[in-house]
Amino acid sequence: MSLLSPPPEPSNKSKVWTFTIAALAVALAIVLYFSLRYYPEKKAAEHFLDALVAGNTNQAYQLWKPSTSYKLGDFLADWGPEGYYGPVKSYSIVKAATRKGANGVILTIEVSPYSPIPDKSDIEKSRRTKQLNVWVNSDDKSFSFPPSF
C-alpha cells in the first residue's frame, strides 16, 4: 500500500452471511411455531383415539374426562362398537384450529370402521368414514363436542 493508493474496501460478505442466517432462523422459528402449536392437544386426541382403536372404551372414557352429565352409557352410544361413530378402527386428524381468546382447540377428525382409513377412490368403504369436530380443552386436555358457531 502506497501513500496514493485508496484504502482497501471493507468486505460485505460478513453482513450478507449475518443477514442470511438471521432470515433462516426467523423462517425456521415460524415453521416450527405453526407445525407445533397444537401438538399437546393433537397428542391427547391420539391417545384417546388409540384407546378406541384398541377397543378399550373404559380408558377412552377416562381420557375424555367427561362432565357429570355425560355418563358411560352416553359415551358408548357415541363411541362404542355399536355407537354412532363406532366402531373406530382407524382415524386421521385432519385439521386443528382455535378461535381468538378460546381456551381450547377444535380438532377435525375422520374415523373409520376399516383399518387403514380407506382411500377416497374406494367409494363403498369411504362413505362409512365419518368426519367430526372435537373440542380439546388446552388446560386439562378434556374432550367434548364443540358448540356450534
DODOGU-447157 format. One line per field, with one value per residue: residue number from 1; chain; x, y, z of N, C-alpha, C, O, CB in turn; residue in three letters. Coordinates in steps of 0.1 Angstrom, whole numbers, plus 5000, padded with zeros to 4 digits. Glycine has a CB too. Example, Ala and Ser with C-alpha at 12.3 -4.5 7.8 and 13.67 -1.06 7.14 Angstrom:
2
i <- c(1 2)
ch <- c(A A)
n.X <- c(5132 5128)
n.Y <- c(4943 4978)
n.Z <- c(5078 5071)
ca.X <- c(5123 5137)
ca.Y <- c(4955 4989)
ca.Z <- c(5078 5071)
c.X <- c(5132 5129)
c.Y <- c(4967 5000)
c.Z <- c(5078 5079)
o.X <- c(5142 5134)
o.Y <- c(4967 5011)
o.Z <- c(5085 5080)
cb.X <- c(5113 5141)
cb.Y <- c(4955 4994)
cb.Z <- c(5090 5057)
aa <- c(ALA SER)
REM end
This chain:
149
i <- c(1 2 3 4 5 6 7 8 9 10 11 12 13 14 15 16 17 18 19 20 21 22 23 24 25 26 27 28 29 30 31 32 33 34 35 36 37 38 39 40 41 42 43 44 45 46 47 48 49 50 51 52 53 54 55 56 57 58 59 60 61 62 63 64 65 66 67 68 69 70 71 72 73 74 75 76 77 78 79 80 81 82 83 84 85 86 87 88 89 90 91 92 93 94 95 96 97 98 99 100 101 102 103 104 105 106 107 108 109 110 111 112 113 114 115 116 117 118 119 120 121 122 123 124 125 126 127 128 129 130 131 132 133 134 135 136 137 138 139 140 141 142 143 144 145 146 147 148 149)
ch <- c(A A A A A A A A A A A A A A A A A A A A A A A A A A A A A A A A A A A A A A A A A A A A A A A A A A A A A A A A A A A A A A A A A A A A A A A A A A A A A A A A A A A A A A A A A A A A A A A A A A A A A A A A A A A A A A A A A A A A A A A A A A A A A A A A A A A A A A A A A A A A A A A A A A A A A)
n.X <- c(5008 5006 5012 4995 4975 4941 4923 4918 4887 4860 4849 4818 4808 4805 4783 4763 4762 4754 4729 4716 4717 4702 4677 4671 4669 4647 4627 4627 4619 4592 4581 4584 4567 4541 4538 4540 4522 4497 4504 4502 4474 4467 4482 4469 4445 4452 4460 4435 4420 4435 4430 4404 4406 4419 4399 4394 4373 4367 4391 4393 4370 4378 4400 4386 4375 4349 4320 4297 4272 4276 4274 4287 4272 4261 4285 4292 4271 4278 4306 4311 4313 4289 4281 4274 4296 4312 4322 4355 4382 4403 4418 4421 4436 4426 4425 4434 4422 4416 4396 4398 4409 4399 4399 4407 4411 4397 4395 4394 4384 4387 4370 4370 4354 4371 4404 4433 4424 4401 4408 4399 4390 4378 4348 4327 4337 4347 4325 4315 4332 4334 4334 4342 4340 4359 4362 4391 4401 4426 4437 4433 4432 4408 4379 4352 4322 4322 4307 4282 4289)
n.Y <- c(4988 5021 5056 5070 5052 5041 5034 5000 4984 4977 4944 4930 4906 4894 4907 4899 4872 4872 4884 4865 4842 4851 4855 4829 4817 4830 4822 4794 4794 4804 4783 4761 4770 4771 4744 4731 4742 4732 4708 4695 4691 4676 4653 4644 4638 4617 4597 4592 4584 4562 4545 4539 4526 4503 4491 4496 4510 4519 4531 4550 4565 4576 4591 4610 4626 4633 4654 4655 4650 4635 4604 4570 4553 4571 4579 4554 4551 4570 4565 4537 4502 4497 4523 4557 4568 4546 4513 4523 4519 4530 4562 4598 4628 4657 4685 4713 4739 4771 4795 4830 4840 4817 4788 4764 4739 4731 4701 4686 4655 4624 4593 4558 4526 4508 4494 4502 4537 4540 4547 4576 4570 4545 4541 4526 4518 4543 4559 4552 4564 4588 4623 4645 4671 4678 4691 4701 4709 4731 4734 4712 4691 4678 4664 4673 4678 4704 4737 4749 4773)
n.Z <- c(5000 4991 4995 4979 4970 4973 5004 5014 5005 5028 5035 5025 5028 5054 5064 5046 5052 5078 5077 5061 5077 5099 5087 5079 5104 5115 5097 5102 5129 5125 5110 5128 5149 5137 5130 5154 5173 5181 5192 5218 5222 5200 5205 5228 5217 5200 5219 5230 5208 5200 5222 5216 5192 5200 5213 5240 5257 5282 5291 5272 5278 5303 5295 5280 5300 5311 5317 5345 5335 5312 5309 5311 5295 5277 5264 5253 5235 5217 5210 5213 5202 5189 5186 5174 5161 5161 5151 5159 5140 5126 5123 5115 5120 5108 5108 5128 5148 5163 5181 5185 5216 5228 5250 5241 5216 5184 5169 5138 5129 5112 5114 5110 5103 5092 5088 5072 5071 5045 5010 4992 4967 4970 4971 4983 5009 5019 5023 5047 5064 5089 5095 5121 5146 5174 5206 5224 5255 5264 5289 5307 5290 5284 5267 5245 5226 5203 5206 5184 5159)
ca.X <- c(5000 5014 5005 4985 4965 4930 4923 4910 4872 4856 4842 4804 4805 4801 4770 4754 4761 4747 4715 4711 4715 4691 4665 4668 4665 4633 4618 4626 4610 4579 4577 4582 4556 4529 4537 4539 4514 4486 4509 4497 4460 4467 4487 4459 4435 4458 4458 4420 4416 4442 4423 4392 4410 4423 4387 4394 4363 4368 4403 4389 4361 4386 4407 4376 4373 4335 4313 4288 4260 4279 4276 4294 4262 4261 4297 4292 4262 4286 4319 4312 4313 4276 4278 4272 4309 4319 4335 4366 4393 4413 4414 4430 4434 4426 4428 4433 4420 4411 4390 4406 4405 4394 4408 4409 4413 4388 4401 4386 4389 4380 4371 4365 4353 4380 4418 4435 4413 4400 4411 4387 4385 4370 4335 4319 4342 4349 4313 4313 4341 4327 4342 4336 4348 4360 4368 4400 4404 4440 4442 4433 4431 4395 4373 4338 4318 4323 4294 4280 4291)
ca.Y <- c(5000 5033 5068 5075 5042 5042 5024 4988 4984 4966 4932 4929 4892 4891 4913 4891 4859 4875 4886 4852 4833 4856 4852 4814 4814 4835 4813 4782 4797 4805 4770 4753 4775 4767 4730 4725 4750 4724 4695 4688 4688 4665 4641 4639 4632 4605 4588 4589 4576 4549 4536 4534 4516 4491 4486 4499 4521 4524 4540 4562 4573 4583 4602 4620 4634 4638 4661 4646 4647 4626 4591 4560 4549 4581 4578 4542 4554 4578 4559 4523 4494 4499 4537 4565 4569 4534 4510 4531 4510 4539 4577 4607 4642 4664 4699 4719 4754 4777 4808 4840 4841 4804 4781 4751 4737 4723 4692 4679 4641 4614 4580 4548 4513 4500 4497 4516 4545 4538 4558 4583 4563 4533 4547 4518 4519 4557 4565 4549 4573 4600 4634 4652 4681 4675 4702 4697 4720 4732 4734 4699 4681 4671 4665 4675 4682 4719 4743 4754 4787)
ca.Z <- c(5000 4990 5000 4969 4967 4982 5014 5010 5008 5038 5029 5028 5030 5067 5065 5039 5059 5090 5073 5056 5089 5107 5079 5080 5118 5116 5089 5109 5140 5121 5106 5140 5156 5130 5130 5168 5182 5187 5194 5230 5220 5190 5212 5237 5209 5196 5230 5231 5196 5201 5231 5209 5182 5207 5219 5254 5258 5296 5292 5263 5286 5313 5287 5276 5312 5309 5328 5353 5327 5301 5315 5303 5285 5266 5257 5245 5224 5207 5206 5215 5190 5182 5187 5162 5155 5162 5158 5154 5137 5122 5124 5110 5125 5096 5110 5142 5147 5175 5180 5192 5230 5233 5259 5236 5201 5177 5160 5128 5129 5105 5120 5100 5108 5085 5090 5075 5065 5030 5001 4987 4955 4974 4975 4993 5023 5023 5027 5062 5072 5094 5099 5132 5153 5188 5213 5234 5264 5264 5302 5313 5278 5284 5254 5244 5213 5203 5204 5170 5158)
c.X <- c(5009 5005 4994 4974 4954 4930 4915 4895 4869 4848 4827 4799 4799 4786 4760 4752 4752 4732 4709 4708 4703 4678 4661 4663 4650 4623 4617 4618 4596 4573 4575 4570 4543 4528 4535 4529 4502 4491 4503 4483 4459 4472 4477 4448 4440 4457 4444 4416 4423 4436 4410 4395 4413 4411 4386 4386 4364 4380 4399 4379 4368 4394 4398 4374 4359 4330 4303 4276 4263 4283 4283 4284 4261 4273 4297 4282 4268 4298 4320 4311 4300 4272 4277 4285 4317 4315 4346 4378 4405 4408 4425 4427 4437 4431 4427 4432 4415 4405 4398 4400 4400 4404 4410 4410 4402 4396 4391 4392 4380 4381 4364 4364 4363 4395 4426 4423 4413 4403 4398 4381 4377 4357 4327 4324 4343 4336 4309 4323 4334 4337 4335 4345 4348 4368 4378 4404 4420 4446 4443 4432 4418 4388 4358 4335 4317 4309 4294 4282 4284)
c.Y <- c(5012 5045 5073 5064 5044 5031 5012 4989 4973 4956 4932 4915 4888 4896 4904 4878 4861 4877 4873 4843 4838 4854 4838 4811 4819 4826 4800 4783 4797 4791 4761 4758 4770 4752 4724 4732 4742 4710 4688 4683 4676 4652 4635 4632 4618 4594 4583 4580 4562 4539 4531 4524 4503 4485 4488 4512 4527 4534 4552 4571 4582 4594 4613 4630 4641 4646 4651 4642 4637 4613 4581 4555 4558 4581 4565 4544 4562 4570 4544 4515 4495 4514 4544 4566 4556 4524 4518 4521 4518 4553 4585 4621 4651 4678 4703 4734 4758 4790 4818 4841 4828 4797 4766 4751 4728 4714 4686 4665 4633 4600 4570 4534 4503 4504 4493 4524 4543 4550 4564 4576 4550 4538 4539 4519 4534 4564 4562 4557 4585 4611 4642 4662 4677 4687 4697 4709 4720 4731 4720 4687 4672 4674 4668 4678 4697 4725 4748 4769 4792)
c.Z <- c(5000 4995 4991 4966 4978 4993 5009 5014 5018 5031 5034 5030 5044 5070 5058 5046 5072 5087 5068 5068 5097 5100 5080 5094 5120 5109 5096 5122 5136 5117 5118 5148 5150 5130 5144 5177 5188 5190 5207 5229 5210 5197 5221 5229 5203 5206 5231 5220 5196 5211 5224 5199 5188 5214 5234 5257 5272 5297 5283 5271 5297 5306 5283 5287 5311 5320 5334 5345 5316 5307 5306 5292 5274 5258 5248 5233 5213 5201 5207 5201 5182 5182 5173 5154 5155 5152 5151 5152 5131 5122 5117 5115 5113 5098 5124 5140 5161 5172 5188 5206 5236 5241 5254 5221 5196 5167 5151 5126 5119 5112 5110 5107 5101 5088 5078 5069 5050 5022 4996 4974 4958 4980 4985 5007 5028 5027 5042 5071 5076 5098 5110 5138 5168 5195 5224 5242 5266 5279 5308 5302 5279 5270 5255 5229 5213 5201 5189 5170 5146)
o.X <- c(5018 4994 4984 4964 4956 4936 4906 4892 4874 4840 4825 4788 4790 4779 4749 4740 4744 4723 4697 4697 4695 4668 4649 4654 4642 4613 4606 4610 4587 4562 4565 4563 4534 4516 4530 4529 4498 4482 4500 4479 4451 4466 4475 4443 4432 4453 4441 4410 4417 4435 4407 4388 4410 4412 4377 4391 4361 4378 4403 4380 4365 4396 4403 4371 4358 4335 4302 4270 4253 4295 4284 4289 4259 4273 4302 4284 4265 4299 4330 4309 4300 4261 4280 4286 4328 4306 4347 4384 4416 4396 4436 4415 4448 4439 4420 4439 4410 4408 4405 4388 4396 4416 4413 4411 4398 4402 4381 4403 4368 4393 4355 4372 4363 4397 4425 4414 4423 4401 4388 4369 4369 4356 4322 4316 4341 4337 4301 4322 4327 4348 4323 4357 4337 4378 4374 4409 4426 4457 4454 4431 4419 4391 4352 4344 4311 4300 4304 4277 4284)
o.Y <- c(5014 5044 5078 5068 5047 5021 5013 4994 4962 4959 4934 4912 4880 4890 4902 4873 4853 4871 4870 4836 4830 4850 4834 4802 4812 4823 4794 4774 4792 4787 4754 4749 4765 4747 4713 4728 4746 4701 4676 4672 4667 4642 4623 4622 4609 4583 4571 4570 4552 4527 4519 4514 4492 4473 4483 4523 4539 4545 4564 4583 4593 4605 4624 4642 4653 4645 4640 4632 4632 4611 4584 4552 4554 4582 4566 4538 4561 4570 4539 4521 4494 4517 4538 4565 4556 4526 4520 4516 4513 4556 4581 4625 4652 4684 4696 4740 4750 4797 4814 4843 4828 4800 4758 4761 4718 4719 4681 4664 4635 4596 4573 4531 4491 4516 4482 4518 4544 4561 4557 4578 4546 4540 4545 4520 4536 4573 4569 4556 4591 4608 4645 4661 4674 4692 4688 4719 4710 4727 4716 4676 4661 4683 4665 4679 4703 4719 4749 4776 4804)
o.Z <- c(5008 4998 4996 4960 4989 4991 5001 5025 5017 5021 5046 5033 5045 5077 5063 5047 5075 5094 5072 5068 5102 5107 5082 5096 5127 5114 5097 5125 5144 5121 5119 5153 5157 5129 5145 5189 5199 5192 5206 5233 5212 5194 5222 5233 5202 5203 5233 5222 5191 5208 5227 5198 5183 5219 5240 5258 5274 5303 5287 5270 5299 5312 5281 5284 5310 5332 5330 5348 5310 5310 5294 5281 5262 5245 5236 5222 5202 5189 5202 5191 5170 5178 5163 5142 5148 5145 5139 5162 5132 5123 5114 5114 5108 5090 5132 5133 5169 5162 5198 5208 5247 5240 5262 5215 5202 5158 5155 5122 5119 5115 5103 5116 5104 5091 5074 5063 5043 5026 4995 4971 4949 4992 4995 5016 5039 5035 5047 5083 5068 5104 5109 5136 5173 5189 5231 5237 5269 5281 5313 5306 5276 5263 5266 5221 5222 5195 5182 5178 5142)
cb.X <- c(4990 5018 5015 4991 4971 4917 4917 4916 4864 4849 4849 4795 4816 4810 4769 4760 4774 4752 4714 4721 4728 4693 4666 4680 4674 4632 4624 4640 4614 4577 4587 4595 4556 4528 4549 4553 4509 4474 4524 4498 4452 4476 4500 4453 4431 4473 4463 4412 4418 4457 4419 4384 4422 4433 4386 4409 4349 4370 4415 4383 4350 4396 4415 4362 4384 4326 4305 4284 4254 4290 4263 4299 4248 4259 4309 4288 4249 4290 4329 4301 4315 4265 4288 4267 4318 4318 4338 4370 4389 4418 4412 4430 4443 4413 4418 4446 4410 4422 4375 4405 4395 4390 4403 4397 4427 4377 4409 4385 4388 4385 4363 4375 4339 4378 4423 4448 4415 4386 4420 4390 4397 4378 4327 4319 4356 4356 4301 4315 4354 4318 4345 4331 4343 4368 4358 4413 4397 4445 4432 4422 4443 4386 4375 4333 4304 4332 4293 4266 4306)
cb.Y <- c(5000 5036 5079 5079 5028 5041 5029 4975 4983 4972 4919 4936 4883 4896 4927 4888 4854 4888 4896 4845 4832 4871 4857 4806 4821 4850 4811 4777 4810 4814 4763 4754 4791 4773 4724 4725 4762 4724 4696 4697 4700 4669 4645 4651 4641 4606 4594 4602 4583 4551 4544 4546 4521 4494 4471 4501 4517 4513 4533 4557 4564 4573 4595 4614 4645 4626 4673 4652 4660 4632 4585 4548 4547 4595 4576 4530 4561 4591 4566 4518 4479 4491 4544 4579 4580 4528 4495 4543 4500 4535 4581 4607 4646 4664 4707 4715 4757 4778 4808 4854 4851 4795 4781 4742 4731 4731 4681 4687 4635 4613 4580 4547 4508 4501 4490 4521 4561 4532 4553 4598 4559 4524 4550 4503 4512 4565 4561 4534 4576 4596 4644 4642 4695 4662 4711 4691 4718 4746 4742 4697 4672 4677 4651 4686 4675 4724 4756 4750 4791)
cb.Z <- c(5012 4975 5002 4956 4968 4974 5027 5016 4995 5050 5032 5017 5026 5078 5060 5025 5063 5097 5061 5046 5097 5109 5064 5077 5128 5111 5075 5113 5147 5109 5096 5148 5156 5117 5123 5174 5175 5177 5196 5242 5215 5178 5220 5245 5197 5191 5243 5231 5183 5205 5244 5203 5174 5218 5217 5259 5255 5306 5286 5250 5293 5321 5276 5272 5313 5306 5322 5366 5322 5292 5321 5312 5292 5272 5267 5253 5230 5213 5214 5224 5194 5189 5196 5165 5162 5176 5157 5164 5126 5107 5138 5094 5137 5089 5101 5150 5136 5186 5184 5185 5232 5221 5273 5240 5199 5170 5168 5115 5143 5090 5134 5088 5107 5069 5103 5068 5069 5027 4989 4984 4946 4984 4963 4988 5023 5012 5018 5064 5064 5107 5087 5142 5151 5191 5220 5227 5277 5259 5311 5322 5279 5295 5247 5253 5209 5192 5213 5165 5156)
aa <- c(MET SER LEU LEU SER PRO PRO PRO GLU PRO SER ASN LYS SER LYS VAL TRP THR PHE THR ILE ALA ALA LEU ALA VAL ALA LEU ALA ILE VAL LEU TYR PHE SER LEU ARG TYR TYR PRO GLU LYS LYS ALA ALA GLU HIS PHE LEU ASP ALA LEU VAL ALA GLY ASN THR ASN GLN ALA TYR GLN LEU TRP LYS PRO SER THR SER TYR LYS LEU GLY ASP PHE LEU ALA ASP TRP GLY PRO GLU GLY TYR TYR GLY PRO VAL LYS SER TYR SER ILE VAL LYS ALA ALA THR ARG LYS GLY ALA ASN GLY VAL ILE LEU THR ILE GLU VAL SER PRO TYR SER PRO ILE PRO ASP LYS SER ASP ILE GLU LYS SER ARG ARG THR LYS GLN LEU ASN VAL TRP VAL ASN SER ASP ASP LYS SER PHE SER PHE PRO PRO SER PHE)
REM end
